[in-house]
Amino acid sequence: MQQNANELDQSRSERLSAADAQDKTAQEADTAARAQSEKYGGRGSFVNGLNRRAGDIDLADRLRRGRRNLEREQAAY
């Protein structure tokens, strides 16, 4: 019975050490993600990518997009 208790205690300590290692890995990943987000002013890389792509649109694309809205407004009146 003492041997079973020792085996249970040993397996418990192994599970706890594995859980601690897993928590540490998750915390490091979270810290890295927060540092990356902070790099872009707290907006995150997704929003930064959207802003970068919006800045890459040339004048012709902007005018084409603007005309669609203009046509809709004219059709409404």
Residue frames as a rotation matrix with the C-alpha (Angstrom) as fourth column:
MET 1
0.573 0.820 0.000 0.00
0.820 -0.573 0.000 0.00
0.000 0.000 -1.000 0.00
GLN 2
0.404 -0.532 -0.744 2.88
0.129 -0.772 0.622 2.33
-0.906 -0.348 -0.243 0.75
GLN 3
-0.644 -0.661 0.385 4.34
0.432 0.101 0.896 1.51
-0.631 0.744 0.220 -2.68
ASN 4
-0.063 0.724 0.687 1.05
0.982 -0.079 0.174 2.46
0.180 0.686 -0.705 -4.40
ALA 5
0.791 0.325 -0.518 1.00
0.481 -0.854 0.198 5.75
-0.378 -0.406 -0.832 -2.50
ASN 6
-0.072 -0.906 -0.417 4.56
0.097 -0.422 0.901 6.48
-0.993 0.025 0.118 -3.58
GLU 7
-0.647 -0.112 0.754 3.71
0.722 0.226 0.654 5.67
-0.243 0.968 -0.065 -7.21
LEU 8
0.405 0.873 0.273 0.66
0.904 -0.428 0.026 7.95
0.139 0.236 -0.962 -7.09
ASP 9
0.644 -0.243 -0.725 2.74
0.232 -0.842 0.488 10.73
-0.729 -0.482 -0.486 -5.55
GLN 10
-0.470 -0.881 0.050 5.40
0.246 -0.077 0.966 10.33
-0.848 0.466 0.253 -8.23
SER 11
-0.424 0.383 0.821 2.86
0.903 0.104 0.418 10.33
0.075 0.918 -0.390 -11.07
ARG 12
0.690 0.679 -0.250 1.19
0.709 -0.703 0.048 13.41
-0.143 -0.211 -0.967 -9.55
SER 13
0.273 -0.670 -0.690 4.49
0.070 -0.702 0.709 15.27
-0.959 -0.242 -0.145 -9.41
GLU 14
-0.697 -0.495 0.519 5.19
0.512 0.163 0.843 14.32
-0.502 0.853 0.140 -13.05
ARG 15
0.058 0.814 0.578 1.77
0.978 -0.163 0.131 15.61
0.201 0.557 -0.806 -14.12
LEU 16
0.763 0.221 -0.608 2.31
0.444 -0.863 0.243 18.83
-0.470 -0.455 -0.756 -12.20
SER 17
-0.201 -0.909 -0.365 5.72
0.111 -0.391 0.914 19.40
-0.973 0.143 0.179 -13.74
ALA 18
-0.631 0.058 0.774 4.28
0.768 0.192 0.611 18.76
-0.113 0.980 -0.166 -17.22
ALA 19
0.478 0.869 0.127 1.44
0.872 -0.487 0.052 21.21
0.107 0.086 -0.991 -16.51
ASP 20
0.505 -0.382 -0.774 3.95
0.227 -0.806 0.547 23.81
-0.832 -0.452 -0.321 -15.29
ALA 21
-0.618 -0.765 0.182 6.02
0.334 -0.046 0.941 23.39
-0.712 0.643 0.284 -18.43
GLN 22
-0.290 0.615 0.733 2.90
0.941 0.042 0.337 23.76
0.176 0.787 -0.591 -20.56
ASP 23
0.727 0.557 -0.401 1.87
0.648 -0.751 0.130 26.90
-0.229 -0.355 -0.907 -18.66
LYS 24
0.056 -0.806 -0.590 5.34
0.167 -0.575 0.801 28.37
-0.984 -0.143 0.102 -19.08
THR 25
-0.736 -0.296 0.608 5.24
0.604 0.117 0.788 27.73
-0.305 0.948 0.093 -22.84
ALA 26
0.162 0.891 0.423 1.80
0.949 -0.258 0.180 29.34
0.270 0.373 -0.888 -23.11
GLN 27
0.681 0.048 -0.730 2.95
0.441 -0.824 0.357 32.34
-0.584 -0.565 -0.582 -21.08
GLU 28
-0.401 -0.893 -0.204 6.00
0.246 -0.319 0.915 32.82
-0.882 0.317 0.347 -23.30
ALA 29
-0.577 0.277 0.768 3.81
0.811 0.081 0.580 32.67
0.099 0.957 -0.271 -26.42
ASP 30
0.547 0.831 -0.099 1.41
0.834 -0.532 0.144 35.19
0.067 -0.161 -0.985 -24.88
THR 31
0.344 -0.523 -0.780 4.28
0.284 -0.733 0.617 37.51
-0.895 -0.434 -0.104 -23.98
ALA 32
-0.723 -0.627 0.290 5.63
0.426 -0.073 0.902 37.30
-0.544 0.776 0.320 -27.52
ALA 33
-0.189 0.747 0.637 2.18
0.931 -0.069 0.358 38.05
0.312 0.661 -0.683 -28.98
ARG 34
0.719 0.439 -0.539 1.76
0.626 -0.746 0.227 41.04
-0.302 -0.500 -0.811 -26.68
ALA 35
-0.124 -0.847 -0.517 5.19
0.228 -0.531 0.816 42.36
-0.966 -0.016 0.259 -27.65
GLN 36
-0.745 -0.099 0.660 4.29
0.658 0.059 0.751 42.02
-0.113 0.993 0.021 -31.33
SER 37
0.275 0.931 0.240 0.98
0.917 -0.329 0.226 43.81
0.289 0.158 -0.944 -30.77
GLU 38
0.574 -0.129 -0.809 2.69
0.455 -0.771 0.445 46.56
-0.681 -0.624 -0.384 -28.80
LYS 39
-0.528 -0.830 0.179 5.09
0.562 -0.184 0.807 47.01
-0.637 0.526 0.563 -31.69
TYR 40
-0.604 0.386 0.697 2.18
0.639 -0.289 0.713 48.24
0.477 0.876 -0.073 -33.82
GLY 41
-0.823 0.228 0.520 0.85
-0.375 -0.906 -0.197 50.64
0.426 -0.357 0.831 -31.21
GLY 42
-0.738 0.533 0.413 -1.57
-0.253 0.349 -0.902 48.17
-0.625 -0.771 -0.123 -29.62
ARG 43
0.051 0.803 -0.594 -3.58
-0.948 -0.148 -0.281 47.77
-0.314 0.577 0.754 -32.80
GLY 44
0.298 -0.006 0.955 -2.20
-0.024 1.000 0.014 44.39
-0.954 -0.027 0.298 -33.68
SER 45
-0.715 -0.699 0.012 -0.65
-0.050 0.068 0.996 43.14
-0.697 0.712 -0.084 -36.85
PHE 46
-0.283 0.682 0.674 -4.00
0.908 0.416 -0.039 42.46
-0.307 0.601 -0.737 -38.53
VAL 47
0.740 0.588 -0.328 -5.13
0.492 -0.805 -0.332 46.08
-0.459 0.084 -0.884 -38.40
ASN 48
0.071 -0.802 -0.593 -1.65
-0.297 -0.585 0.755 47.26
-0.952 0.123 -0.280 -39.31
GLY 49
-0.722 -0.307 0.620 -1.76
0.408 0.534 0.741 45.02
-0.558 0.788 -0.260 -42.38
LEU 50
0.245 0.887 0.391 -5.12
0.940 -0.119 -0.320 46.48
-0.238 0.446 -0.863 -43.39
ASN 51
0.717 -0.012 -0.697 -3.77
0.043 -0.997 0.061 50.01
-0.696 -0.074 -0.714 -43.07
ARG 52
-0.372 -0.921 -0.115 -0.69
-0.173 -0.053 0.983 49.11
-0.912 0.386 -0.140 -45.08
ARG 53
-0.554 0.221 0.803 -2.79
0.769 0.506 0.391 47.61
-0.320 0.834 -0.450 -47.89
ALA 54
0.583 0.808 -0.088 -5.11
0.730 -0.569 -0.379 50.63
-0.356 0.157 -0.921 -47.87
GLY 55
0.390 -0.531 -0.752 -2.10
-0.240 -0.848 0.473 52.87
-0.889 -0.004 -0.458 -48.37
ASP 56
-0.631 -0.690 0.355 -0.99
0.108 0.375 0.921 50.79
-0.768 0.619 -0.162 -51.37
ILE 57
0.228 0.782 0.581 -4.17
0.830 0.155 -0.535 51.51
-0.509 0.604 -0.613 -53.36
ASP 58
-0.810 -0.561 0.174 -3.43
0.558 -0.644 0.524 53.84
-0.181 0.521 0.834 -56.26
LEU 59
-0.731 0.490 -0.476 -5.51
-0.372 -0.870 -0.324 56.77
-0.573 -0.060 0.818 -57.40
ALA 60
-0.628 0.501 -0.595 -7.30
-0.593 0.186 0.783 54.84
0.503 0.845 0.181 -60.16
ASP 61
-0.598 0.404 -0.692 -8.60
0.539 0.842 0.026 52.26
0.593 -0.358 -0.721 -57.70
ARG 62
-0.741 0.309 -0.596 -9.79
0.440 -0.447 -0.779 54.97
-0.507 -0.839 0.195 -55.36
LEU 63
-0.700 0.492 -0.518 -11.63
-0.659 -0.725 0.202 56.74
-0.276 0.482 0.832 -58.15
ARG 64
-0.596 0.490 -0.636 -13.27
-0.215 0.665 0.715 53.49
0.774 0.563 -0.291 -59.31
ARG 65
-0.620 0.359 -0.698 -14.43
0.758 0.502 -0.416 52.79
0.201 -0.787 -0.583 -55.79
GLY 66
-0.768 0.297 -0.567 -15.73
0.072 -0.840 -0.537 56.32
-0.637 -0.453 0.624 -55.42
ARG 67
-0.756 0.483 -0.442 -17.74
-0.616 -0.295 0.731 56.09
0.222 0.825 0.520 -58.63
ARG 68
-0.625 0.545 -0.559 -19.66
0.428 0.838 0.338 53.09
0.652 -0.028 -0.757 -57.36
ASN 69
-0.502 0.430 -0.750 -20.89
0.755 -0.205 -0.623 55.09
-0.422 -0.879 -0.222 -54.42
LEU 70
-0.767 0.197 -0.611 -21.69
-0.335 -0.935 0.119 58.04
-0.548 0.296 0.783 -56.67
GLU 71
-0.771 0.493 -0.402 -23.75
-0.275 0.312 0.909 55.85
0.574 0.812 -0.104 -59.02
ARG 72
-0.515 0.592 -0.620 -25.72
0.797 0.597 -0.091 54.47
0.316 -0.541 -0.779 -56.07
GLU 73
-0.563 0.284 -0.776 -26.45
0.398 -0.730 -0.556 57.97
-0.724 -0.622 0.298 -54.81
GLN 74
-0.808 0.253 -0.532 -27.59
-0.556 -0.624 0.548 59.14
-0.193 0.739 0.645 -58.25
ALA 75
-0.697 0.572 -0.432 -29.85
0.123 0.689 0.714 56.11
0.706 0.445 -0.551 -58.64
ALA 76
-0.550 0.495 -0.672 -31.47
0.823 0.185 -0.537 56.88
-0.142 -0.849 -0.509 -55.30
TYR 77
-0.511 0.349 -0.785 -32.52
-0.007 -0.916 -0.402 60.37
-0.859 -0.200 0.470 -56.44
